[in-house]
């Protein structure tokens, strides 16, 4: 454990917070940049100190149990390999931060860029410092995400958005595969930490799923490190501001894949698969990048392709698993980071100062920008692999690796060939960058591109890496650097690697190959005016971008097909659901077809005196239900349905279950009244349209619907039939209910006791359902429908309303006889209701039926007296409050059960408790109070519905006022303040 | 005070809030404050329930003190307490969004009461130990959910509600038939009792049918393909505060049901159910992902995304190992937070448009003036796609890990590819709304305080992404508890 390991990340975090804090303050971009650059610089120092102080070079670790239940930790790990990357990240990061300040000098929102950049830096640093694969993955995704934000920094630019999406799509997709691969190796070795993974190489390599693990991880690494054919995102990522390109897309992020492969080499490497996979992809990428780069006219695109080429080289090197390859790896990483970041930064200066990045327009800038030109020249020559620069050494070691004797046939020719060809092409590109931009005469001398040296901080940033490139080559061999790189290489190779930084290693094959590369490259450069147009004309359309575009287009086409499934037709949805249910039943073999062979139970066949009546009611119910299909007028269909319901009630009464029959009757009546009333609200045209729509069905459609209906009906019939056949002859619960209804619940009527005692909780929430329906319908018709402009009266009323003080429904006059009837009906209903409430516990009837009785009587008032007169005569009828009081009473009643009795809704008999003289058969129990509550709530809910359906359209004062208030609301204080 | 109240109060408090809200219908501010207070206290008590069940034992209440199979039993065990805490957390933020959103429908006097009734229904569904009682609570949700939707500002609200209502009604029929068949076969509706009896005689003629019917009911609730059709049409038109609840927590009722079915009720056939869940989950993951890419409406896109995300959870349940069940629970919890926040953000952006709609062509470029909403959306988006540092990543991490342990490579490859789909649709939506140039100078309205609720939820997402040990530990405990159905039965019947 070394707690100092957290310091570099914390320092960067401070930087991020500072950048965010600058959001609202007007701090000059340059000053902000210097303020922020302190933090990565400090992290650099800290890392350098940690590395230098670590005398025995064993990895420094820090671990914190992050998700102990999954055995996952947040851990950090610093060895030679991570130190190399970490120092590059923080070192170049500091320079880029400073540079960005100048780059965004005139931009007020440079804090935004800086905060993205620093966040990226922290993520990248975390990636290389991570001590286990999960921590690594978290930071890995962090880099993808910040890269996304940086690429599309100019968000209004279409190209930038596409580039950002492409980058995140490809790297994010790779990330998903990689997560699976990393988890897989972690699970295989039993721990996610590097310590276990790196020492578990043998287990992993011999695992039957080794190819899968390797494939998944390599997929992630290749997409991130822009290996062909996933390289296509990198050129398009050049829409990012140049400082971001310099940092992310050359020096750091794209090397994350290389880092991961190098890191896992001891665990996954040293197999044939590893060798071939990495070599082939690496070499293909190397040559593709170099070739495509030479065609480009845009400075940044040119640099992007040369980066791709070098990334390919690095991947191929890791695949070799020889000592010299890892020497070449570390040297190439360092050399490439130094020259490529410098080149990007100078490209940014050129773009910033001249407004162009086009090779065809630029030229002769050396005089105007001497310092920039110096930095670019040194770095460009380093890229070209010319002595005495660091890049030469990198190329030499790569060449040396390519000719080592262990290579299999084919590859021992292919490898040197590719390295030489890529080296030649890179030299050509270096020449293009250096000569054509800074030294060549401008293409159009009449309108030369003008520019001048930027402020010193801006050219300093590329100058420093350029000088290092030169210094490493020219100065006597720096011992500390060589040993540092040796440790890095050793960490990746798994055993000791000798690294020397001497440029001259004698006359040997690599030198010879190098000479070939240089001479070919020079030829390419000299003949560039002839060769480049040829290359540009050759297969200009060929690109893996087409594959990418085709994938997206294909996905979109598929997506459209999928969304077409959601066609908006309820009939279709319900059909699919029912058919699906049928298929699942069939697949589960859930339907017991042996019912066909069962002997019908005797109870089903018993014939008694009522058999005829039963047959009659049953055919009544069935036939009238069947008729509803054919009755085209909605009113008739409703009436037929109602008949069917009543017939069922009779059937139930014959069972004999008078309680249930009673409920069925009142529910049926209420439903009919509501349905008929709602018809009056529908405009005639709409009703006709609905009818037309319902009956407009093609023959196959009719057949399909018919079959589905038949199937559903058969299923239910089957269920019922088997239920009756197989149900236990002695119910488990019935004896308990029968025994305890009287002594415990105080009810002779078992059904009553079940409803309000044993399963009172159900009843409680059923009335909430009922009340909610009332409330909701009120809300819908009273407010929402009106707001939607549903104002017109559906069928114009004949004559003015005011002529008859008392008019019935639809303004028709009603006779005094009817009035008398109505006057008599309401008290009668009340009386009936009270009786039901009082004696419901012993006799058929309960609070629900009581409530519906009263509601129906009130409904008749609406019909007979009309809406206004009813409202005047029944001022106490305020449905919303009735619901509220009913539910409140039920709640309080339940709580009283807890207060006086044994728990919520426990039975209590207040009459007994208080010794009240009460009539015979009436118990003042909390069951009674519950019944009253039910009655109130049901009355409220039912009358709410009736009231809203029976209301003439003119009388919506309350909702009008509210709607008006809502309309005005948006212009209250808060809105006007902010607009 | 008896410990029983910890189970009763989470159900009764929202209901009382609704009742008092009705009484105070004339005082809008007071009504809202009271509703919020009721939800908060309910949340507190359900958290209390979770803590108690975690530390001590499940809480079982026999309503009215009628002994177990005769009366109705409420069971607050770890699983249901977890679900209730999750739901009520999201429901509370839903209230916060409702008051901030300035939709017209939230001003109707019955809005908050119905919203609380919705909350009551959901809470009750999780806590009840009785199959028929579950039916009642499910009805409560259907009626309140569809009527709230019908009164939406959107002109298609009624149509959406109509479809939702009918499809839910069909689901209720499935449940009712299942209740009937089970009662006919086993003579009881108490879940623990049923479990006990099904275990002793698992092959009665109607057992399989009722199992499939029950499965179908839960599938409709959770929008499992091919029972998912209500989801996209519903969300395009429902008021944001309501749709954010239906797409996040109410769809978890089915998940809860599948867990109960496979771990308690139908142990004999659990393997069959799991296989079906894996298949349907994979189909859902693909269908949801692709349809979300094809959607031209932000809320529709999120609804499709829910179908896909539910698929992930189903696969987790289907694998059936302790770790994969943990993954399913963690996924379910995280998805609730993410999806509700995303829908709220969608609603907030729709409210900013000149024409109130979440269609992409209207929302295009509208986010330019609201970077905060953009940042929140991006966080929620990467959470949906399972990218760190968000809780979505944790869900995916656990799920992948469990899948690798059972070596279910085909399903893993499929859900891995589908996570790439979620990345695509989320990024596209983000870029279209926040990065594109607005079309022809639309005048946008301010955000107001609509962003508070999603910000709270997404804060939770990030916090859980950084440290979700408690969530994972708790889920593992729940899985341990579910592994021993005997203890559930014992808790209900005592002895």
HADDOCK unambig.tbl for C-alpha pairs under 7 A between the chains (distance, minus, plus):
assign (segid A and resid 67 and name CA) (segid B and resid 469 and name CA) 5.00 0.50 0.50
assign (segid A and resid 69 and name CA) (segid B and resid 469 and name CA) 6.99 0.50 0.50
assign (segid A and resid 69 and name CA) (segid B and resid 472 and name CA) 6.93 0.50 0.50
assign (segid A and resid 69 and name CA) (segid B and resid 473 and name CA) 5.98 0.50 0.50
assign (segid A and resid 138 and name CA) (segid B and resid 388 and name CA) 5.59 0.50 0.50
assign (segid A and resid 138 and name CA) (segid B and resid 389 and name CA) 6.86 0.50 0.50
assign (segid A and resid 141 and name CA) (segid B and resid 387 and name CA) 6.58 0.50 0.50
assign (segid A and resid 141 and name CA) (segid B and resid 388 and name CA) 6.62 0.50 0.50
assign (segid A and resid 155 and name CA) (segid B and resid 435 and name CA) 5.10 0.50 0.50
assign (segid A and resid 156 and name CA) (segid B and resid 435 and name CA) 5.80 0.50 0.50
assign (segid A and resid 156 and name CA) (segid B and resid 436 and name CA) 5.54 0.50 0.50
assign (segid A and resid 156 and name CA) (segid B and resid 437 and name CA) 5.92 0.50 0.50
assign (segid A and resid 169 and name CA) (segid B and resid 424 and name CA) 6.87 0.50 0.50
assign (segid A and resid 173 and name CA) (segid B and resid 420 and name CA) 5.53 0.50 0.50
assign (segid A and resid 176 and name CA) (segid B and resid 416 and name CA) 6.31 0.50 0.50
assign (segid A and resid 180 and name CA) (segid B and resid 400 and name CA) 6.54 0.50 0.50
assign (segid A and resid 183 and name CA) (segid B and resid 401 and name CA) 6.30 0.50 0.50
assign (segid A and resid 184 and name CA) (segid B and resid 404 and name CA) 6.39 0.50 0.50
assign (segid A and resid 556 and name CA) (segid B and resid 293 and name CA) 6.86 0.50 0.50
assign (segid A and resid 556 and name CA) (segid B and resid 294 and name CA) 6.24 0.50 0.50
assign (segid A and resid 558 and name CA) (segid B and resid 290 and name CA) 6.97 0.50 0.50
assign (segid A and resid 559 and name CA) (segid B and resid 290 and name CA) 4.59 0.50 0.50
assign (segid A and resid 559 and name CA) (segid B and resid 291 and name CA) 5.04 0.50 0.50
assign (segid A and resid 559 and name CA) (segid B and resid 293 and name CA) 5.95 0.50 0.50
assign (segid A and resid 559 and name CA) (segid B and resid 294 and name CA) 4.55 0.50 0.50
assign (segid A and resid 560 and name CA) (segid B and resid 294 and name CA) 5.09 0.50 0.50
assign (segid A and resid 562 and name CA) (segid B and resid 287 and name CA) 6.63 0.50 0.50
assign (segid A and resid 562 and name CA) (segid B and resid 290 and name CA) 6.66 0.50 0.50
assign (segid A and resid 562 and name CA) (segid B and resid 291 and name CA) 5.33 0.50 0.50
assign (segid A and resid 563 and name CA) (segid B and resid 291 and name CA) 5.03 0.50 0.50
assign (segid A and resid 563 and name CA) (segid B and resid 294 and name CA) 6.21 0.50 0.50
assign (segid A and resid 563 and name CA) (segid B and resid 295 and name CA) 6.81 0.50 0.50
assign (segid A and resid 566 and name CA) (segid B and resid 229 and name CA) 6.76 0.50 0.50
assign (segid A and resid 570 and name CA) (segid B and resid 163 and name CA) 6.03 0.50 0.50
assign (segid A and resid 573 and name CA) (segid B and resid 229 and name CA) 6.13 0.50 0.50
assign (segid A and resid 574 and name CA) (segid B and resid 167 and name CA) 6.71 0.50 0.50
assign (segid A and resid 577 and name CA) (segid B and resid 226 and name CA) 6.43 0.50 0.50
assign (segid A and resid 577 and name CA) (segid B and resid 227 and name CA) 5.66 0.50 0.50
assign (segid A and resid 580 and name CA) (segid B and resid 226 and name CA) 6.84 0.50 0.50
assign (segid A and resid 581 and name CA) (segid B and resid 216 and name CA) 6.85 0.50 0.50
assign (segid A and resid 585 and name CA) (segid B and resid 209 and name CA) 6.85 0.50 0.50
assign (segid A and resid 585 and name CA) (segid B and resid 212 and name CA) 6.45 0.50 0.50
assign (segid A and resid 590 and name CA) (segid B and resid 208 and name CA) 4.74 0.50 0.50
assign (segid A and resid 590 and name CA) (segid B and resid 209 and name CA) 5.11 0.50 0.50
assign (segid A and resid 591 and name CA) (segid B and resid 209 and name CA) 6.27 0.50 0.50
assign (segid A and resid 592 and name CA) (segid B and resid 205 and name CA) 5.78 0.50 0.50
assign (segid A and resid 719 and name CA) (segid B and resid 181 and name CA) 6.71 0.50 0.50
assign (segid A and resid 723 and name CA) (segid B and resid 181 and name CA) 6.20 0.50 0.50
assign (segid A and resid 723 and name CA) (segid B and resid 184 and name CA) 5.29 0.50 0.50
assign (segid A and resid 723 and name CA) (segid B and resid 185 and name CA) 6.78 0.50 0.50
assign (segid A and resid 726 and name CA) (segid B and resid 185 and name CA) 6.68 0.50 0.50
assign (segid A and resid 727 and name CA) (segid B and resid 184 and name CA) 4.76 0.50 0.50
assign (segid A and resid 727 and name CA) (segid B and resid 185 and name CA) 5.28 0.50 0.50
assign (segid A and resid 728 and name CA) (segid B and resid 185 and name CA) 6.86 0.50 0.50
assign (segid A and resid 728 and name CA) (segid B and resid 187 and name CA) 6.99 0.50 0.50
assign (segid A and resid 731 and name CA) (segid B and resid 187 and name CA) 5.88 0.50 0.50
assign (segid A and resid 732 and name CA) (segid B and resid 187 and name CA) 5.63 0.50 0.50
assign (segid A and resid 733 and name CA) (segid B and resid 70 and name CA) 6.06 0.50 0.50
assign (segid A and resid 758 and name CA) (segid B and resid 66 and name CA) 6.45 0.50 0.50
assign (segid A and resid 758 and name CA) (segid B and resid 70 and name CA) 6.68 0.50 0.50
assign (segid A and resid 758 and name CA) (segid B and resid 71 and name CA) 4.86 0.50 0.50
assign (segid A and resid 759 and name CA) (segid B and resid 71 and name CA) 5.65 0.50 0.50
assign (segid A and resid 759 and name CA) (segid B and resid 72 and name CA) 6.04 0.50 0.50
assign (segid A and resid 762 and name CA) (segid B and resid 133 and name CA) 5.73 0.50 0.50
assign (segid A and resid 762 and name CA) (segid B and resid 136 and name CA) 6.49 0.50 0.50
assign (segid A and resid 765 and name CA) (segid B and resid 136 and name CA) 6.58 0.50 0.50
assign (segid A and resid 766 and name CA) (segid B and resid 136 and name CA) 6.26 0.50 0.50
assign (segid A and resid 769 and name CA) (segid B and resid 139 and name CA) 6.86 0.50 0.50
assign (segid A and resid 769 and name CA) (segid B and resid 140 and name CA) 5.20 0.50 0.50
assign (segid A and resid 769 and name CA) (segid B and resid 143 and name CA) 6.78 0.50 0.50
assign (segid A and resid 772 and name CA) (segid B and resid 114 and name CA) 6.80 0.50 0.50
assign (segid A and resid 772 and name CA) (segid B and resid 143 and name CA) 6.88 0.50 0.50
assign (segid A and resid 772 and name CA) (segid B and resid 144 and name CA) 6.37 0.50 0.50
assign (segid A and resid 773 and name CA) (segid B and resid 143 and name CA) 6.37 0.50 0.50
assign (segid A and resid 775 and name CA) (segid B and resid 110 and name CA) 6.40 0.50 0.50
assign (segid A and resid 776 and name CA) (segid B and resid 147 and name CA) 5.16 0.50 0.50
assign (segid A and resid 776 and name CA) (segid B and resid 148 and name CA) 6.94 0.50 0.50
assign (segid A and resid 779 and name CA) (segid B and resid 108 and name CA) 6.63 0.50 0.50
assign (segid A and resid 779 and name CA) (segid B and resid 110 and name CA) 6.32 0.50 0.50
assign (segid A and resid 779 and name CA) (segid B and resid 151 and name CA) 6.81 0.50 0.50
assign (segid A and resid 780 and name CA) (segid B and resid 150 and name CA) 6.57 0.50 0.50
assign (segid A and resid 780 and name CA) (segid B and resid 151 and name CA) 5.00 0.50 0.50
assign (segid A and resid 783 and name CA) (segid B and resid 108 and name CA) 6.94 0.50 0.50
assign (segid A and resid 784 and name CA) (segid B and resid 151 and name CA) 4.89 0.50 0.50
assign (segid A and resid 784 and name CA) (segid B and resid 152 and name CA) 6.99 0.50 0.50
assign (segid A and resid 788 and name CA) (segid B and resid 155 and name CA) 6.82 0.50 0.50
assign (segid A and resid 880 and name CA) (segid B and resid 22 and name CA) 6.89 0.50 0.50
assign (segid A and resid 881 and name CA) (segid B and resid 23 and name CA) 6.22 0.50 0.50
assign (segid A and resid 884 and name CA) (segid B and resid 19 and name CA) 5.23 0.50 0.50
assign (segid A and resid 884 and name CA) (segid B and resid 22 and name CA) 5.81 0.50 0.50
assign (segid A and resid 884 and name CA) (segid B and resid 23 and name CA) 6.05 0.50 0.50
assign (segid A and resid 887 and name CA) (segid B and resid 19 and name CA) 6.57 0.50 0.50
assign (segid A and resid 888 and name CA) (segid B and resid 19 and name CA) 6.31 0.50 0.50
assign (segid A and resid 902 and name CA) (segid B and resid 65 and name CA) 6.82 0.50 0.50
assign (segid A and resid 903 and name CA) (segid B and resid 64 and name CA) 5.78 0.50 0.50
assign (segid A and resid 903 and name CA) (segid B and resid 65 and name CA) 6.43 0.50 0.50
assign (segid A and resid 904 and name CA) (segid B and resid 63 and name CA) 6.16 0.50 0.50
assign (segid A and resid 904 and name CA) (segid B and resid 64 and name CA) 5.68 0.50 0.50
assign (segid A and resid 905 and name CA) (segid B and resid 63 and name CA) 6.43 0.50 0.50
assign (segid A and resid 905 and name CA) (segid B and resid 64 and name CA) 4.65 0.50 0.50
assign (segid A and resid 906 and name CA) (segid B and resid 64 and name CA) 3.65 0.50 0.50
assign (segid A and resid 906 and name CA) (segid B and resid 65 and name CA) 6.06 0.50 0.50
assign (segid A and resid 907 and name CA) (segid B and resid 64 and name CA) 6.52 0.50 0.50
assign (segid A and resid 966 and name CA) (segid B and resid 104 and name CA) 6.32 0.50 0.50
assign (segid A and resid 975 and name CA) (segid B and resid 446 and name CA) 6.70 0.50 0.50
assign (segid A and resid 978 and name CA) (segid B and resid 446 and name CA) 6.49 0.50 0.50
assign (segid A and resid 979 and name CA) (segid B and resid 446 and name CA) 6.83 0.50 0.50
